[in-house]
Amino acid sequence: MHKLIQWLENDFSPKMTKINTNIWVVTLKDSIMQVLPFILLGSVFTMLTIPGDFFEIASWPNFWVPFGWTMGMISLLISFLIPFNLMEKKRIRKQRIIAGCAGLIAFLIIITPQVVHDEVVGFSHSAFGAGGMFIAIAAGVYTGFVMGSFGKFSLFKEESVIPEFVRSWFDSMLPIGIVIISLWVLVDIIGFDLYNVILGIFMPLASVMETPWGFVIIIFIQTFLYSMGITPWVLTPVTEPIFLAAIAANMAGASNVVTYETIFTGYMFVGGVGATLPLGMMLMFSKSMRLKALGRATIAPSIFNINEPIVFGAIAWNPILMLPMWMIGIVLPIVVWVGTKVIAFAPVPEIMNRMWYLPFPISTWITFRSVSAIVMLLICVLVATLIWYPFFKAYEKQEVEKEKLEVKAV
């Protein structure tokens, strides 16, 4: 175990930190995080549809319309934000708005043939919302690459008397032209189905995640990284498009288990990533004064699923508590998969609920409106508690002995 921790600390963690700070990864992550207010507001609108859809109140407003103008537009926003943020991070700030606009146009060129084919009027096509996230990412990355490549390019000499803002206009025309003309030729003139090609590249990843093994792998990676103090948000560029597409499909009648709602607001991560609320409760009543103080200080945020204090205060780089967090990352997805797919005891989410800060079981009831879902949640909490307990007792014993030695030393 000691050698494993040394390898993680000296080799694996620095490499992950390097990936986490890569300009492209940070750009994708930041761009997705910046649309979270629209995603959260979309969650509110989906919950407001419950009285009309579930209780069939005829006079209730149709909140699916504002949902379409929030969640239904996130891919459009992402296609703008990726090249915009990339220019910002490359310190080519004069091109950032133009790059964002070019990203929007690139996205629209790619999806237009599919929108026309589906005969969908206006902005109601799924490509504008969660269904087009992969397309938006591809369009944004391509635009950002082209615009970034011409970041220092200029048609004018340094000593030119032409005003700076005019030079910027003309200098932007070449990369914008490359983006638009290349996609126009590819999509419209040649007739290449770029929309479905991009989906064909990314969708196998979604298909893998929507399997029991894929479910286990993605949850284990999240808990594994978090146990080393590396935020699971580093996976956002990979997981978020898949989660959003999965819940969008469920709202249309599918039955995907691997959704944000299943993991963060329905069943699994009570107290935050790694289901740490049971551990927080144990710490509160610990025989160790230090652990008891830590538990009392972290229990309030833990109830609202904010567990950075407990992770960085007790778990990160602590082999005794890292191991149970990894075990939870393996066992809980298996439990949920069996409960929802194998025996079909508990439901899969059919509405979007991104209110991760709502305490369980309130968020579970809002997501599922099902007694069996509450039972599934309780089973997850029980399993997490049983995993945490023996390792907590071992850690507590170690800390109590340390405190005794400290008292004797005084």
Secondary structure, DSSP 4 states (H G I P E B T S, - for coil): -HHHHHHIIIIIHHHHHHHHT-HHHHHHHHHHHHTHHHHHHHHHHHHHTHHHHTS--TTS--THHHHHTTGGGHHHHHHHHHHHHHHHHTT-GGGHHHHHHHHHHHHHHHHHHHHHHHT--TT-SGGGTGGGHHHHHHHHHHHHHHHHHTTT--SS-TT--S-HHHHHHHHHHHHHHHHHHHHHIIIIIS---HHHHHHHHHHHHHHHHTSHHHHHHHHHHHHHHHTTT--GGGGHHHHHHHHHHHHHHHHTT---S-SHIIIIIISS-TTSTT--HHHHHHHHT-SSHHHHHHHHHHHHHHHTT--HHHIIIIITT-HHHHHHHHHHHHHHHHHHHIIIIIS--SPPP-S----TTSPTTHHHHHHH--HHHHHHHHHHHHHHHHHHHHHHHHHHHHHHHHHHHHHHH-
